[in-house]
Amino acid sequence: MSRTFLTNISQLLNEHGEISDTLPASARKRTAAIIGIISSVTASGPCSKAHILCWNSVHKKRCTGKIDACIDSRSFFIIWHCLRCGDNGSISHWQNTLWDGGSR
């Protein structure tokens, strides 16, 4: 079963725009993965083709899928999904973060 993640990245960052130290370790790890998506999409243009590894685990076995992501031209959310397990989500408030490559 796939899961959907709605991420407002600004809620996971400290006042310096870095991953907050107050987050639990699991949330910091997930935030780092989300940041990888932001970096990839904004560095390569409006879409990033499947070179980010999925972080999902099913029955204690890591998904071997890769994540595709694009910037939605209307909302400017980053929309992503795993090509194998179907996990998906959106990322908002990524503009002007440390990981915004600026290619829009």
Backbone atoms as SQL, in Angstrom:
CREATE TABLE atoms (id INTEGER PRIMARY KEY, chain TEXT, resi INTEGER, resn TEXT, atom TEXT, x REAL, y REAL, z REAL);
INSERT INTO atoms VALUES
  (1, 'A', 1, 'MET', 'N', 0.834, -1.169, 0.000),
  (2, 'A', 1, 'MET', 'CA', 0.000, 0.000, 0.000),
  (3, 'A', 1, 'MET', 'C', 0.887, 1.244, 0.000),
  (4, 'A', 2, 'SER', 'N', 0.623, 2.139, -0.902),
  (5, 'A', 2, 'SER', 'CA', 1.425, 3.366, -0.986),
  (6, 'A', 2, 'SER', 'C', 0.915, 4.400, 0.018),
  (7, 'A', 3, 'ARG', 'N', 1.805, 5.318, 0.368),
  (8, 'A', 3, 'ARG', 'CA', 1.488, 6.378, 1.320),
  (9, 'A', 3, 'ARG', 'C', 1.698, 7.730, 0.643),
  (10, 'A', 4, 'THR', 'N', 0.985, 8.730, 1.135),
  (11, 'A', 4, 'THR', 'CA', 1.115, 10.089, 0.624),
  (12, 'A', 4, 'THR', 'C', 1.648, 10.989, 1.732),
  (13, 'A', 5, 'PHE', 'N', 2.679, 11.774, 1.404),
  (14, 'A', 5, 'PHE', 'CA', 3.306, 12.691, 2.353),
  (15, 'A', 5, 'PHE', 'C', 3.121, 14.122, 1.860),
  (16, 'A', 6, 'LEU', 'N', 2.549, 14.979, 2.694),
  (17, 'A', 6, 'LEU', 'CA', 2.400, 16.396, 2.385),
  (18, 'A', 6, 'LEU', 'C', 3.390, 17.133, 3.276),
  (19, 'A', 7, 'THR', 'N', 4.400, 17.736, 2.672),
  (20, 'A', 7, 'THR', 'CA', 5.494, 18.320, 3.443),
  (21, 'A', 7, 'THR', 'C', 5.597, 19.821, 3.216),
  (22, 'A', 8, 'ASN', 'N', 5.491, 20.577, 4.298),
  (23, 'A', 8, 'ASN', 'CA', 5.825, 21.997, 4.294),
  (24, 'A', 8, 'ASN', 'C', 7.235, 22.044, 4.878),
  (25, 'A', 9, 'ILE', 'N', 8.239, 22.145, 4.022),
  (26, 'A', 9, 'ILE', 'CA', 9.626, 22.017, 4.460),
  (27, 'A', 9, 'ILE', 'C', 10.000, 23.069, 5.495),
  (28, 'A', 10, 'SER', 'N', 9.364, 24.238, 5.462),
  (29, 'A', 10, 'SER', 'CA', 9.712, 25.302, 6.417),
  (30, 'A', 10, 'SER', 'C', 9.429, 24.887, 7.862),
  (31, 'A', 11, 'GLN', 'N', 8.508, 23.960, 8.078),
  (32, 'A', 11, 'GLN', 'CA', 8.194, 23.497, 9.427),
  (33, 'A', 11, 'GLN', 'C', 9.269, 22.575, 9.993),
  (34, 'A', 12, 'LEU', 'N', 10.184, 22.125, 9.149),
  (35, 'A', 12, 'LEU', 'CA', 11.215, 21.182, 9.575),
  (36, 'A', 12, 'LEU', 'C', 12.592, 21.827, 9.693),
  (37, 'A', 13, 'LEU', 'N', 12.644, 23.132, 9.474),
  (38, 'A', 13, 'LEU', 'CA', 13.916, 23.851, 9.469),
  (39, 'A', 13, 'LEU', 'C', 14.009, 24.792, 10.665),
  (40, 'A', 14, 'ASN', 'N', 15.245, 25.086, 11.077),
  (41, 'A', 14, 'ASN', 'CA', 15.446, 26.046, 12.163),
  (42, 'A', 14, 'ASN', 'C', 15.505, 27.469, 11.608),
  (43, 'A', 15, 'GLU', 'N', 15.799, 28.429, 12.458),
  (44, 'A', 15, 'GLU', 'CA', 15.814, 29.840, 12.044),
  (45, 'A', 15, 'GLU', 'C', 16.917, 30.158, 11.044),
  (46, 'A', 16, 'HIS', 'N', 17.902, 29.268, 10.907),
  (47, 'A', 16, 'HIS', 'CA', 18.985, 29.451, 9.939),
  (48, 'A', 16, 'HIS', 'C', 18.701, 28.732, 8.618),
  (49, 'A', 17, 'GLY', 'N', 17.531, 28.090, 8.528),
  (50, 'A', 17, 'GLY', 'CA', 17.161, 27.382, 7.311),
  (51, 'A', 17, 'GLY', 'C', 17.775, 26.002, 7.192),
  (52, 'A', 18, 'GLU', 'N', 18.304, 25.476, 8.287),
  (53, 'A', 18, 'GLU', 'CA', 18.909, 24.140, 8.303),
  (54, 'A', 18, 'GLU', 'C', 17.938, 23.165, 8.957),
  (55, 'A', 19, 'ILE', 'N', 18.181, 21.863, 8.768),
  (56, 'A', 19, 'ILE', 'CA', 17.333, 20.860, 9.410),
  (57, 'A', 19, 'ILE', 'C', 17.380, 21.081, 10.920),
  (58, 'A', 20, 'SER', 'N', 16.218, 21.166, 11.538),
  (59, 'A', 20, 'SER', 'CA', 16.123, 21.457, 12.967),
  (60, 'A', 20, 'SER', 'C', 16.695, 20.320, 13.812),
  (61, 'A', 21, 'ASP', 'N', 17.514, 20.681, 14.799),
  (62, 'A', 21, 'ASP', 'CA', 18.070, 19.696, 15.733),
  (63, 'A', 21, 'ASP', 'C', 17.014, 19.155, 16.680),
  (64, 'A', 22, 'THR', 'N', 15.881, 19.826, 16.776),
  (65, 'A', 22, 'THR', 'CA', 14.840, 19.389, 17.702),
  (66, 'A', 22, 'THR', 'C', 13.981, 18.258, 17.135),
  (67, 'A', 23, 'LEU', 'N', 14.155, 17.951, 15.865),
  (68, 'A', 23, 'LEU', 'CA', 13.397, 16.848, 15.260),
  (69, 'A', 23, 'LEU', 'C', 13.933, 15.511, 15.753),
  (70, 'A', 24, 'PRO', 'N', 13.064, 14.527, 15.926),
  (71, 'A', 24, 'PRO', 'CA', 13.544, 13.176, 16.230),
  (72, 'A', 24, 'PRO', 'C', 14.419, 12.657, 15.080),
  (73, 'A', 25, 'ALA', 'N', 15.274, 11.703, 15.372),
  (74, 'A', 25, 'ALA', 'CA', 16.210, 11.171, 14.367),
  (75, 'A', 25, 'ALA', 'C', 15.488, 10.686, 13.116),
  (76, 'A', 26, 'SER', 'N', 14.372, 10.010, 13.279),
  (77, 'A', 26, 'SER', 'CA', 13.644, 9.497, 12.107),
  (78, 'A', 26, 'SER', 'C', 13.119, 10.644, 11.239),
  (79, 'A', 27, 'ALA', 'N', 12.676, 11.723, 11.866),
  (80, 'A', 27, 'ALA', 'CA', 12.189, 12.881, 11.105),
  (81, 'A', 27, 'ALA', 'C', 13.339, 13.602, 10.413),
  (82, 'A', 28, 'ARG', 'N', 14.505, 13.665, 11.052),
  (83, 'A', 28, 'ARG', 'CA', 15.671, 14.284, 10.406),
  (84, 'A', 28, 'ARG', 'C', 16.076, 13.477, 9.176),
  (85, 'A', 29, 'LYS', 'N', 16.003, 12.162, 9.287),
  (86, 'A', 29, 'LYS', 'CA', 16.357, 11.294, 8.156),
  (87, 'A', 29, 'LYS', 'C', 15.375, 11.500, 6.996),
  (88, 'A', 30, 'ARG', 'N', 14.092, 11.554, 7.287),
  (89, 'A', 30, 'ARG', 'CA', 13.076, 11.775, 6.252),
  (90, 'A', 30, 'ARG', 'C', 13.235, 13.166, 5.648),
  (91, 'A', 31, 'THR', 'N', 13.541, 14.161, 6.481),
  (92, 'A', 31, 'THR', 'CA', 13.758, 15.524, 5.988),
  (93, 'A', 31, 'THR', 'C', 14.940, 15.569, 5.034),
  (94, 'A', 32, 'ALA', 'N', 16.000, 14.847, 5.359),
  (95, 'A', 32, 'ALA', 'CA', 17.167, 14.793, 4.467),
  (96, 'A', 32, 'ALA', 'C', 16.785, 14.200, 3.113),
  (97, 'A', 33, 'ALA', 'N', 15.917, 13.200, 3.112),
  (98, 'A', 33, 'ALA', 'CA', 15.463, 12.608, 1.848),
  (99, 'A', 33, 'ALA', 'C', 14.627, 13.610, 1.049),
  (100, 'A', 34, 'ILE', 'N', 13.759, 14.342, 1.725),
  (101, 'A', 34, 'ILE', 'CA', 12.943, 15.365, 1.064),
  (102, 'A', 34, 'ILE', 'C', 13.840, 16.452, 0.483),
  (103, 'A', 35, 'ILE', 'N', 14.866, 16.837, 1.225),
  (104, 'A', 35, 'ILE', 'CA', 15.820, 17.840, 0.744),
  (105, 'A', 35, 'ILE', 'C', 16.534, 17.339, -0.511),
  (106, 'A', 36, 'GLY', 'N', 16.825, 16.043, -0.566),
  (107, 'A', 36, 'GLY', 'CA', 17.418, 15.463, -1.772),
  (108, 'A', 36, 'GLY', 'C', 16.525, 15.648, -2.984),
  (109, 'A', 37, 'ILE', 'N', 15.229, 15.514, -2.781),
  (110, 'A', 37, 'ILE', 'CA', 14.278, 15.733, -3.876),
  (111, 'A', 37, 'ILE', 'C', 14.296, 17.200, -4.297),
  (112, 'A', 38, 'ILE', 'N', 14.270, 18.113, -3.329),
  (113, 'A', 38, 'ILE', 'CA', 14.305, 19.550, -3.643),
  (114, 'A', 38, 'ILE', 'C', 15.558, 19.879, -4.445),
  (115, 'A', 39, 'SER', 'N', 16.702, 19.417, -3.977),
  (116, 'A', 39, 'SER', 'CA', 17.977, 19.695, -4.654),
  (117, 'A', 39, 'SER', 'C', 17.979, 19.170, -6.076),
  (118, 'A', 40, 'SER', 'N', 17.503, 17.944, -6.242),
  (119, 'A', 40, 'SER', 'CA', 17.509, 17.310, -7.553),
  (120, 'A', 40, 'SER', 'C', 16.616, 18.043, -8.546),
  (121, 'A', 41, 'VAL', 'N', 15.403, 18.347, -8.126),
  (122, 'A', 41, 'VAL', 'CA', 14.448, 18.993, -9.031),
  (123, 'A', 41, 'VAL', 'C', 14.893, 20.406, -9.388),
  (124, 'A', 42, 'THR', 'N', 15.365, 21.161, -8.419),
  (125, 'A', 42, 'THR', 'CA', 15.705, 22.555, -8.697),
  (126, 'A', 42, 'THR', 'C', 17.046, 22.700, -9.402),
  (127, 'A', 43, 'ALA', 'N', 17.881, 21.689, -9.347),
  (128, 'A', 43, 'ALA', 'CA', 19.173, 21.747, -10.044),
  (129, 'A', 43, 'ALA', 'C', 19.053, 21.316, -11.497),
  (130, 'A', 44, 'SER', 'N', 18.059, 20.470, -11.797),
  (131, 'A', 44, 'SER', 'CA', 18.002, 19.873, -13.128),
  (132, 'A', 44, 'SER', 'C', 16.889, 20.413, -14.012),
  (133, 'A', 45, 'GLY', 'N', 16.138, 21.361, -13.557),
  (134, 'A', 45, 'GLY', 'CA', 15.018, 21.855, -14.344),
  (135, 'A', 45, 'GLY', 'C', 13.710, 21.498, -13.679),
  (136, 'A', 46, 'PRO', 'N', 12.584, 21.629, -14.365),
  (137, 'A', 46, 'PRO', 'CA', 11.291, 21.434, -13.720),
  (138, 'A', 46, 'PRO', 'C', 10.980, 19.990, -13.331),
  (139, 'A', 47, 'CYS', 'N', 11.731, 19.021, -13.873),
  (140, 'A', 47, 'CYS', 'CA', 11.502, 17.616, -13.533),
  (141, 'A', 47, 'CYS', 'C', 12.825, 16.907, -13.282),
  (142, 'A', 48, 'SER', 'N', 12.758, 15.909, -12.416),
  (143, 'A', 48, 'SER', 'CA', 13.922, 15.079, -12.116),
  (144, 'A', 48, 'SER', 'C', 13.536, 13.635, -12.390),
  (145, 'A', 49, 'LYS', 'N', 14.243, 12.991, -13.272),
  (146, 'A', 49, 'LYS', 'CA', 13.894, 11.634, -13.679),
  (147, 'A', 49, 'LYS', 'C', 14.606, 10.583, -12.838),
  (148, 'A', 50, 'ALA', 'N', 13.901, 9.961, -11.973),
  (149, 'A', 50, 'ALA', 'CA', 14.213, 8.705, -11.297),
  (150, 'A', 50, 'ALA', 'C', 15.671, 8.427, -10.980),
  (151, 'A', 51, 'HIS', 'N', 16.329, 9.314, -10.269),
  (152, 'A', 51, 'HIS', 'CA', 17.655, 8.944, -9.785),
  (153, 'A', 51, 'HIS', 'C', 17.781, 9.105, -8.275),
  (154, 'A', 52, 'ILE', 'N', 16.686, 9.427, -7.618),
  (155, 'A', 52, 'ILE', 'CA', 16.656, 9.501, -6.158),
  (156, 'A', 52, 'ILE', 'C', 16.119, 8.168, -5.646),
  (157, 'A', 53, 'LEU', 'N', 16.840, 7.537, -4.743),
  (158, 'A', 53, 'LEU', 'CA', 16.403, 6.251, -4.212),
  (159, 'A', 53, 'LEU', 'C', 15.261, 6.429, -3.216),
  (160, 'A', 54, 'CYS', 'N', 14.282, 5.552, -3.288),
  (161, 'A', 54, 'CYS', 'CA', 13.155, 5.568, -2.365),
  (162, 'A', 54, 'CYS', 'C', 13.628, 5.142, -0.974),
  (163, 'A', 55, 'TRP', 'N', 12.989, 5.681, 0.056),
  (164, 'A', 55, 'TRP', 'CA', 13.352, 5.357, 1.437),
  (165, 'A', 55, 'TRP', 'C', 12.342, 4.433, 2.113),
  (166, 'A', 56, 'ASN', 'N', 11.288, 4.058, 1.406),
  (167, 'A', 56, 'ASN', 'CA', 10.239, 3.239, 1.986),
  (168, 'A', 56, 'ASN', 'C', 10.754, 1.841, 2.333),
  (169, 'A', 57, 'SER', 'N', 10.218, 1.285, 3.404),
  (170, 'A', 57, 'SER', 'CA', 10.498, -0.105, 3.770),
  (171, 'A', 57, 'SER', 'C', 9.171, -0.839, 3.878),
  (172, 'A', 58, 'VAL', 'N', 9.076, -1.974, 3.214),
  (173, 'A', 58, 'VAL', 'CA', 7.884, -2.807, 3.262),
  (174, 'A', 58, 'VAL', 'C', 8.294, -4.151, 3.838),
  (175, 'A', 59, 'HIS', 'N', 7.662, -4.545, 4.937),
  (176, 'A', 59, 'HIS', 'CA', 7.995, -5.802, 5.617),
  (177, 'A', 59, 'HIS', 'C', 9.494, -5.884, 5.910),
  (178, 'A', 60, 'LYS', 'N', 10.043, -4.797, 6.434),
  (179, 'A', 60, 'LYS', 'CA', 11.458, -4.688, 6.813),
  (180, 'A', 60, 'LYS', 'C', 12.419, -4.832, 5.638),
  (181, 'A', 61, 'LYS', 'N', 11.911, -4.654, 4.439),
  (182, 'A', 61, 'LYS', 'CA', 12.735, -4.732, 3.237),
  (183, 'A', 61, 'LYS', 'C', 12.663, -3.386, 2.520),
  (184, 'A', 62, 'ARG', 'N', 13.820, -2.798, 2.251),
  (185, 'A', 62, 'ARG', 'CA', 13.845, -1.473, 1.632),
  (186, 'A', 62, 'ARG', 'C', 13.362, -1.538, 0.183),
  (187, 'A', 63, 'CYS', 'N', 12.561, -0.554, -0.193),
  (188, 'A', 63, 'CYS', 'CA', 12.093, -0.437, -1.574),
  (189, 'A', 63, 'CYS', 'C', 13.297, -0.181, -2.476),
  (190, 'A', 64, 'THR', 'N', 13.323, -0.816, -3.614),
  (191, 'A', 64, 'THR', 'CA', 14.422, -0.631, -4.573),
  (192, 'A', 64, 'THR', 'C', 14.053, 0.355, -5.676),
  (193, 'A', 65, 'GLY', 'N', 12.921, 1.014, -5.501),
  (194, 'A', 65, 'GLY', 'CA', 12.451, 1.960, -6.506),
  (195, 'A', 65, 'GLY', 'C', 13.193, 3.280, -6.483),
  (196, 'A', 66, 'LYS', 'N', 12.918, 4.060, -7.512),
  (197, 'A', 66, 'LYS', 'CA', 13.487, 5.400, -7.623),
  (198, 'A', 66, 'LYS', 'C', 12.355, 6.409, -7.735),
  (199, 'A', 67, 'ILE', 'N', 12.654, 7.628, -7.334),
  (200, 'A', 67, 'ILE', 'CA', 11.642, 8.674, -7.252),
  (201, 'A', 67, 'ILE', 'C', 11.747, 9.630, -8.436),
  (202, 'A', 68, 'ASP', 'N', 10.613, 9.863, -9.078),
  (203, 'A', 68, 'ASP', 'CA', 10.461, 10.916, -10.084),
  (204, 'A', 68, 'ASP', 'C', 9.850, 12.123, -9.379),
  (205, 'A', 69, 'ALA', 'N', 10.242, 13.315, -9.781),
  (206, 'A', 69, 'ALA', 'CA', 9.683, 14.524, -9.167),
  (207, 'A', 69, 'ALA', 'C', 9.629, 15.650, -10.185),
  (208, 'A', 70, 'CYS', 'N', 8.623, 16.511, -10.053),
  (209, 'A', 70, 'CYS', 'CA', 8.454, 17.679, -10.924),
  (210, 'A', 70, 'CYS', 'C', 7.907, 18.843, -10.111),
  (211, 'A', 71, 'ILE', 'N', 8.165, 20.042, -10.590),
  (212, 'A', 71, 'ILE', 'CA', 7.564, 21.233, -10.002),
  (213, 'A', 71, 'ILE', 'C', 6.238, 21.477, -10.717),
  (214, 'A', 72, 'ASP', 'N', 5.151, 21.522, -9.954),
  (215, 'A', 72, 'ASP', 'CA', 3.843, 21.811, -10.527),
  (216, 'A', 72, 'ASP', 'C', 3.806, 23.277, -10.949),
  (217, 'A', 73, 'SER', 'N', 3.478, 23.529, -12.204),
  (218, 'A', 73, 'SER', 'CA', 3.548, 24.890, -12.751),
  (219, 'A', 73, 'SER', 'C', 2.470, 25.823, -12.196),
  (220, 'A', 74, 'ARG', 'N', 1.427, 25.284, -11.601),
  (221, 'A', 74, 'ARG', 'CA', 0.377, 26.140, -11.034),
  (222, 'A', 74, 'ARG', 'C', 0.611, 26.434, -9.557),
  (223, 'A', 75, 'SER', 'N', 0.905, 25.402, -8.778),
  (224, 'A', 75, 'SER', 'CA', 1.045, 25.585, -7.327),
  (225, 'A', 75, 'SER', 'C', 2.494, 25.810, -6.899),
  (226, 'A', 76, 'PHE', 'N', 3.436, 25.454, -7.773),
  (227, 'A', 76, 'PHE', 'CA', 4.868, 25.460, -7.481),
  (228, 'A', 76, 'PHE', 'C', 5.241, 24.483, -6.369),
  (229, 'A', 77, 'PHE', 'N', 4.351, 23.560, -6.054),
  (230, 'A', 77, 'PHE', 'CA', 4.715, 22.460, -5.167),
  (231, 'A', 77, 'PHE', 'C', 5.602, 21.515, -5.960),
  (232, 'A', 78, 'ILE', 'N', 6.490, 20.837, -5.279),
  (233, 'A', 78, 'ILE', 'CA', 7.225, 19.737, -5.902),
  (234, 'A', 78, 'ILE', 'C', 6.384, 18.489, -5.672),
  (235, 'A', 79, 'ILE', 'N', 6.027, 17.817, -6.752),
  (236, 'A', 79, 'ILE', 'CA', 5.221, 16.599, -6.701),
  (237, 'A', 79, 'ILE', 'C', 6.143, 15.429, -7.007),
  (238, 'A', 80, 'TRP', 'N', 6.131, 14.402, -6.156),
  (239, 'A', 80, 'TRP', 'CA', 7.044, 13.278, -6.348),
  (240, 'A', 80, 'TRP', 'C', 6.305, 11.954, -6.161),
  (241, 'A', 81, 'HIS', 'N', 6.877, 10.894, -6.732),
  (242, 'A', 81, 'HIS', 'CA', 6.344, 9.548, -6.508),
  (243, 'A', 81, 'HIS', 'C', 7.420, 8.507, -6.789),
  (244, 'A', 82, 'CYS', 'N', 7.327, 7.392, -6.065),
  (245, 'A', 82, 'CYS', 'CA', 8.229, 6.263, -6.295),
  (246, 'A', 82, 'CYS', 'C', 7.647, 5.403, -7.404),
  (247, 'A', 83, 'LEU', 'N', 8.474, 5.077, -8.361),
  (248, 'A', 83, 'LEU', 'CA', 8.021, 4.286, -9.507),
  (249, 'A', 83, 'LEU', 'C', 7.738, 2.830, -9.143),
  (250, 'A', 84, 'ARG', 'N', 8.221, 2.379, -7.989),
  (251, 'A', 84, 'ARG', 'CA', 8.036, 0.976, -7.609),
  (252, 'A', 84, 'ARG', 'C', 6.923, 0.785, -6.570),
  (253, 'A', 85, 'CYS', 'N', 7.054, 1.431, -5.406),
  (254, 'A', 85, 'CYS', 'CA', 6.099, 1.174, -4.318),
  (255, 'A', 85, 'CYS', 'C', 4.896, 2.113, -4.342),
  (256, 'A', 86, 'GLY', 'N', 4.993, 3.211, -5.085),
  (257, 'A', 86, 'GLY', 'CA', 3.875, 4.138, -5.193),
  (258, 'A', 86, 'GLY', 'C', 3.820, 5.220, -4.134),
  (259, 'A', 87, 'ASP', 'N', 4.714, 5.196, -3.133),
  (260, 'A', 87, 'ASP', 'CA', 4.745, 6.308, -2.183),
  (261, 'A', 87, 'ASP', 'C', 4.849, 7.604, -2.974),
  (262, 'A', 88, 'ASN', 'N', 4.188, 8.637, -2.482),
  (263, 'A', 88, 'ASN', 'CA', 4.140, 9.891, -3.228),
  (264, 'A', 88, 'ASN', 'C', 3.927, 11.045, -2.273),
  (265, 'A', 89, 'GLY', 'N', 4.048, 12.247, -2.807),
  (266, 'A', 89, 'GLY', 'CA', 3.783, 13.395, -1.961),
  (267, 'A', 89, 'GLY', 'C', 4.027, 14.710, -2.656),
  (268, 'A', 90, 'SER', 'N', 3.871, 15.759, -1.874),
  (269, 'A', 90, 'SER', 'CA', 4.142, 17.106, -2.356),
  (270, 'A', 90, 'SER', 'C', 4.993, 17.829, -1.325),
  (271, 'A', 91, 'ILE', 'N', 5.781, 18.774, -1.816),
  (272, 'A', 91, 'ILE', 'CA', 6.659, 19.568, -0.960),
  (273, 'A', 91, 'ILE', 'C', 6.350, 21.036, -1.234),
  (274, 'A', 92, 'SER', 'N', 6.004, 21.763, -0.196),
  (275, 'A', 92, 'SER', 'CA', 5.733, 23.194, -0.338),
  (276, 'A', 92, 'SER', 'C', 6.766, 24.002, 0.440),
  (277, 'A', 93, 'HIS', 'N', 6.799, 25.298, 0.168),
  (278, 'A', 93, 'HIS', 'CA', 7.680, 26.251, 0.856),
  (279, 'A', 93, 'HIS', 'C', 9.159, 25.906, 0.710),
  (280, 'A', 94, 'TRP', 'N', 9.538, 25.317, -0.417),
  (281, 'A', 94, 'TRP', 'CA', 10.937, 24.958, -0.687),
  (282, 'A', 94, 'TRP', 'C', 11.698, 26.110, -1.339),
  (283, 'A', 95, 'GLN', 'N', 10.965, 27.079, -1.898),
  (284, 'A', 95, 'GLN', 'CA', 11.609, 28.194, -2.589),
  (285, 'A', 95, 'GLN', 'C', 12.480, 28.983, -1.607),
  (286, 'A', 96, 'ASN', 'N', 13.664, 29.347, -2.078),
  (287, 'A', 96, 'ASN', 'CA', 14.630, 30.135, -1.307),
  (288, 'A', 96, 'ASN', 'C', 15.198, 29.408, -0.091),
  (289, 'A', 97, 'THR', 'N', 15.048, 28.084, -0.038),
  (290, 'A', 97, 'THR', 'CA', 15.744, 27.328, 1.001),
  (291, 'A', 97, 'THR', 'C', 17.191, 27.139, 0.556),
  (292, 'A', 98, 'LEU', 'N', 17.999, 26.598, 1.430),
  (293, 'A', 98, 'LEU', 'CA', 19.406, 26.350, 1.102),
  (294, 'A', 98, 'LEU', 'C', 19.560, 25.388, -0.071),
  (295, 'A', 99, 'TRP', 'N', 18.526, 24.595, -0.343),
  (296, 'A', 99, 'TRP', 'CA', 18.617, 23.543, -1.361),
  (297, 'A', 99, 'TRP', 'C', 17.908, 23.915, -2.657),
  (298, 'A', 100, 'ASP', 'N', 17.420, 25.129, -2.749),
  (299, 'A', 100, 'ASP', 'CA', 16.745, 25.604, -3.956),
  (300, 'A', 100, 'ASP', 'C', 17.809, 25.992, -4.979),
  (301, 'A', 101, 'GLY', 'N', 17.950, 25.164, -6.017),
  (302, 'A', 101, 'GLY', 'CA', 18.935, 25.429, -7.061),
  (303, 'A', 101, 'GLY', 'C', 18.538, 26.556, -8.003),
  (304, 'A', 102, 'GLY', 'N', 17.293, 26.989, -7.930),
  (305, 'A', 102, 'GLY', 'CA', 16.858, 28.164, -8.665),
  (306, 'A', 102, 'GLY', 'C', 16.587, 28.003, -10.143),
  (307, 'A', 103, 'SER', 'N', 16.529, 26.799, -10.673),
  (308, 'A', 103, 'SER', 'CA', 16.305, 26.649, -12.122),
  (309, 'A', 103, 'SER', 'C', 14.819, 26.507, -12.423),
  (310, 'A', 104, 'ARG', 'N', 14.132, 27.644, -12.464),
  (311, 'A', 104, 'ARG', 'CA', 12.696, 27.629, -12.792),
  (312, 'A', 104, 'ARG', 'C', 12.454, 28.481, -13.997);
